[in-house]
Amino acid sequence: MRIAIIHPPFETVPTISEQRSSASLMVWTNEIARRLAPEHTLVVYSPGDEAHSGVIRDQDVEYRYIDPATHGRERTVVNAMINLEYLANYPRPKRPIFATHWYFPRYIQHIAQELSHEAWDVIHITHIPQYAPVIKRYIPGAKIAMEIQALWLSQFDPALVRASLDATDLIITCADFVTDSLLTRLPQYADRARTLHNGIDIDQFILQADHRAPAPPDKPEILFVGRVSPEKGVHVLIEAFTHVAERYPEATLNVVGGTTSIGYHFLIPMEDDPIVRDLARFYHPVTKRGRYLAHLQAMIPAELKKRIVFRGSISNQEVRDYLRRATVFAFPSVWQEPFGIALIEGMASGAPVVATRGGGPLEILEDGVNGLLVERNNAQALADAMFALIEQPDLAADIGRAAQERVKTLFTWDKCAETLLQYYQALVR
């Protein structure tokens, strides 16, 4: 089978051997490509950068990078349009620039032209649904799979969404919650909509769980891993940690992950959820630039500044070391989290997890069995759940073991790739 995966234009995918994939879409692309490439022709299209240009072959995967100079010029134009959209205060919030044909049109046209000179069984578009009609125009007989790991299809103007989905043969989302949100609004696409849960490389985390060495009971370590961005709820976690710190004077909170907030335009304008709309306060009122980290640092009491540590982006091995020691793994998302790869990493490590009740976590966790669920945006409830796991080590251990078994059964990249291949085969048949 010949498969082309088109990565979004806003980031460059590193090769598998570089082991630099960090953002969830990069991880997804490389983990799937690595598993399918040995038996299938697998080509990944991505924007280029200083270290990635032309064609690079790595572990049976062919990476085709769009010229970084050309893409950089288009990025300048697109960013200018997005800035104008900021200044105009989103006159069409259900039709943001990034959901229209104005979003990197030269990027997809170049790829479509190149694809049209070869035969493909499946062309897989990641995260940018409006690229499907472009591919269809250049390759009318193409079988197009479109994968999206966000709620956008149920948030954008339905007319805009229909134009994209009519050109798509297979719609893949990361959770039943996302699939159901789409089909509630546009039920006519039920015949082509499928759920494909994300996964992890289970062996890396199971090994760590066998050697877990949690911090001493009187010195609990709370751990967050993920993007330090408003929707991830780190501000709620810090507020909850102040309660923990009062009872445990030597407790620590480690915040692991990059500190660049998700773009305002990807998160706020099309949202109807008041909790998510409230996150606008973490962005500059005019430029909409993220200022989340500064807000977090300002809200930390002076006496806790040495006990709440922002570790930044660190190596996978270092992340696993923190997981091994964590008393509690906290996943405090305040939006309807589409999935949460960091959550299943925490579960697979054997660390007891607390997550918020909404979106993907409701499918990942069974409350009280393999994790604890609390209401979104509720610092006191989050603190109470952390107290329960800190003060009941037997409960914490049982939850950690059950979580590990659930991930081994349901959420591995091997299972994800196997299911995706079945979807592709059905599509081609």
Long-range contacts (C-beta under 8 A, 24 or more apart in sequence): 1-40, 1-41, 1-121, 1-122, 1-424, 1-425, 1-428, 2-40, 2-41, 2-43, 2-118, 2-119, 2-120, 2-121, 2-122, 3-36, 3-40, 3-41, 3-42, 3-43, 3-120, 3-121, 3-122, 3-123, 3-124, 3-424, 4-43, 4-44, 4-45, 4-115, 4-120, 4-122, 4-123, 4-124, 5-29, 5-32, 5-33, 5-42, 5-43, 5-44, 5-45, 5-124, 5-126, 6-45, 6-108, 6-111, 6-123, 6-124, 6-125, 6-126, 6-128, 6-131, 7-44, 7-45, 7-46, 7-47, 7-126, 8-126, 8-127, 8-128, 9-47, 9-71, 9-74, 9-75, 9-103, 9-104, 9-107, 9-108, 9-128, 10-47, 11-46, 11-47, 12-46, 12-47, 12-48, 12-49, 12-52, 12-65, 13-44, 13-46, 13-63, 14-52, 15-52, 15-56, 15-58, 15-59, 15-61, 15-63, 16-58, 16-59, 16-61, 17-58, 17-59, 19-316, 22-258, 22-313, 23-227, 24-149, 24-198, 24-339, 24-341, 25-126, 25-127, 25-149, 27-341, 28-126, 28-147, 28-149, 28-198, 29-126, 30-61, 31-199, 31-201, 31-413, 31-416, 31-417, 32-413, 32-416, 32-417, 32-420, 33-61, 34-59, 34-61, 35-413, 35-414, 35-417, 36-417, 36-420, 36-421, 37-61, 45-111, 47-71, 47-107, 64-114, 66-107, 66-110, 66-111, 70-106, 70-110, 71-107, 74-104, 74-106, 74-107, 75-104, 78-102, 78-103, 78-104, 82-263, 82-265, 83-287, 85-265, 86-264, 86-265, 86-286, 86-287, 86-288, 87-286, 90-269, 92-157, 93-269, 93-270, 94-155, 94-156, 94-157, 94-160, 94-270, 95-156, 95-157, 95-160, 96-156, 96-265, 96-269, 96-270, 97-265, 98-128, 98-265, 98-266, 99-129, 99-130, 99-152, 99-156, 99-160, 100-130, 100-160, 101-130, 101-134, 103-128, 103-130, 104-128, 105-134, 108-134, 108-135, 109-134, 112-137, 112-138, 112-139, 113-138, 115-139, 115-142, 121-424, 121-428, 122-424, 122-427, 122-428, 125-168, 129-153, 129-161, 129-164, 129-165, 129-168, 130-160, 130-163, 130-164, 132-164, 132-165, 132-167, 132-168, 133-163, 133-164, 133-166, 133-167, 135-167, 136-167, 143-169, 143-170, 143-427, 143-428, 144-168, 144-169, 144-170, 145-169, 145-170, 145-171, 145-172, 145-423, 145-424, 145-427, 146-170, 146-171, 146-172, 147-172, 147-173, 147-174, 147-196, 148-172, 148-173, 148-174, 148-178, 149-173, 149-174, 149-178, 149-198, 149-338, 149-339, 150-178, 150-266, 150-338, 151-178, 151-181, 151-336, 151-338, 152-270, 153-178, 153-181, 153-182, 153-185, 153-186, 154-178, 154-181, 154-182, 154-184, 154-185, 154-186, 155-270, 155-271, 155-272, 156-270, 158-185, 158-186, 161-186, 162-186, 165-189, 165-192, 168-192, 169-427, 170-194, 170-423, 170-424, 170-427, 172-196, 172-420, 172-423, 173-338, 174-198, 174-338, 174-339, 174-360, 175-338, 175-339, 175-359, 175-360, 175-363, 176-363, 177-336, 177-338, 177-359, 177-360, 177-362, 177-363, 178-338, 178-359, 178-360, 194-423, 196-416, 196-419, 196-420, 196-423, 197-339, 197-363, 197-410, 197-411, 197-416, 198-339, 198-341, 198-344, 198-411, 198-416, 199-344, 199-411, 199-412, 199-413, 199-414, 199-415, 199-416, 200-341, 200-344, 200-345, 200-348, 200-407, 200-411, 200-412, 200-413, 201-412, 201-413, 202-348, 202-407, 202-408, 202-412, 202-414, 204-316, 204-320, 205-320, 205-323, 205-345, 205-348, 205-349, 205-407, 206-348, 206-404, 206-408, 208-320, 208-321, 208-323, 208-324, 208-349, 208-350, 209-324, 209-348, 209-349, 209-350, 209-400, 209-404, 211-324, 212-324, 212-349, 212-350, 212-351, 212-400, 213-324, 213-325, 214-325, 214-326, 214-327, 214-351, 215-252, 215-325, 215-326, 215-327, 217-390, 217-393, 218-248, 218-250, 219-248, 219-250, 219-251, 219-252, 220-244, 220-248, 220-251, 220-252, 220-327, 220-328, 220-386, 220-390, 221-251, 221-252, 221-253, 221-254, 221-322, 221-325, 221-326, 221-327, 221-328, 222-251, 222-252, 222-253, 222-254, 222-326, 222-327, 222-328, 222-330, 222-386, 223-253, 223-254, 223-256, 223-322, 223-323, 223-325, 223-326, 223-328, 223-329, 223-330, 223-346, 223-351, 224-253, 224-254, 224-255, 224-256, 224-257, 224-329, 224-330, 224-331, 224-332, 225-256, 225-257, 225-319, 225-322, 225-323, 225-329, 225-342, 225-345, 225-346, 226-256, 226-257, 226-331, 226-340, 226-342, 227-257, 227-258, 227-260, 227-261, 227-262, 228-255, 228-257, 228-258, 228-259, 228-260, 228-261, 228-292, 228-293, 228-296, 228-310, 229-260, 229-261, 229-262, 229-290, 229-292, 230-261, 230-262, 230-267, 230-279, 230-282, 230-283, 230-290, 230-292, 230-334, 231-262, 231-267, 231-276, 231-279, 231-333, 231-334, 231-335, 232-332, 232-333, 232-334, 233-332, 233-333, 233-334, 233-356, 233-376, 233-377, 234-292, 234-296, 234-332, 235-282, 235-292, 235-295, 235-296, 235-299, 236-332, 236-334, 236-377, 236-378, 236-379, 236-382, 237-330, 237-332, 237-379, 237-382, 238-296, 238-299, 238-300, 238-308, 239-299, 239-379, 240-330, 240-332, 240-379, 240-380, 240-382, 240-383, 240-386, 241-304, 241-308, 241-383, 242-301, 242-304, 243-379, 243-380, 243-383, 244-383, 244-386, 244-387, 244-390, 245-304, 245-307, 247-387, 248-390, 251-307, 252-307, 252-308, 252-309, 253-307, 253-308, 253-309, 254-309, 254-311, 254-322, 254-326, 255-308, 255-309, 255-310, 255-311, 256-311, 256-312, 256-314, 256-319, 256-322, 257-311, 257-312, 257-313, 257-342, 258-312, 258-313, 259-292, 259-293, 259-310, 259-312, 260-290, 261-290, 261-291, 261-292, 261-293, 262-290, 263-290, 264-288, 264-289, 264-290, 267-335, 273-335, 273-336, 275-334, 275-335, 275-376, 275-377, 276-334, 276-335, 276-336, 279-334, 279-335, 319-345, 320-349, 323-349, 323-351, 324-349, 326-351, 327-351, 327-352, 327-389, 327-390, 327-396, 328-352, 328-353, 328-354, 328-386, 328-389, 328-390, 328-396, 329-353, 329-354, 330-354, 330-382, 330-386, 331-355, 331-356, 331-361, 332-356, 332-382, 333-358, 333-359, 333-361, 333-376, 334-376, 334-377, 335-359, 335-376, 337-361, 339-364, 340-364, 344-407, 344-411, 346-403, 347-371, 347-400, 347-403, 347-404, 347-406, 347-407, 348-403, 348-404, 348-407, 348-408, 348-411, 349-404, 350-400, 350-401, 350-403, 350-404, 351-400, 352-389, 352-395, 352-396, 352-397, 352-399, 352-400, 352-403, 353-399, 353-403, 354-382, 354-385, 354-386, 354-389, 356-382, 364-406, 364-411, 365-403, 366-406, 368-399, 369-399, 369-402, 370-399, 370-402, 370-403, 370-405, 370-406, 371-399, 371-403, 372-399
